[in-house]
């Protein structure tokens, strides 16, 4: 059942959680996705069957949460995630991040200390606003951002993505790939070599849109159960 809470910037943020045994499994979705996607629902069904605590949610301007997409950044969505996790969970956590959610999981997880039991990163896209988007923009797109504050890029999943200057500049506050990352817990990275949304180079630097087939979901479940049994 969808519930709402007030986020760090006063917007209503949608979330759904189930009570159960710890650690709480938290699913962090991708760029312009929402908490009703196949992976989120699969994991919630798995958690219900197991009696595991579980949380999924929508960042501001995603899904059922309030907000205007072009007025937000990855840094602000990370703040949303931190606020929902702080308000709706207790005890140890396992973060499962898909695409942008992988970036946010890395950003939040590095400061969680012993509370973080494990990370599962699915086609993680850390720092993609700079290293993938801005780096690939044409001069025309850069001019559009300079003049209008926004440009549009094609999407394989529907309408073109609006990319704002605010998204590009403010997301730098959340960068994680500019210095070494260290975690005192298991970290599992799932990356397909045919994924068009996230480059293989990004995955290799770390050592979603498409990871919802039964075989891929089975891999996610296997990695999750591996963490729980460790």
Secondary structure by P-SEA (a helix, b strand, c coil): cbbbbbcccbbbbbbccccccccbbbbbbccccccccaaaaaaaaaaaaacccbbbbbcccccccccccccccaaaaaaaaaaaaaaccccbbbbbbccaaaaaaaaaaaaccccccbbbbcccccccccccccccccaaaaaaaaaccbbbbbbccccbbbbcccccccccccccccbbbbbccbbbbbbbcccccccaaaaaaacccccccaaaaaaaaaaaaaaaac
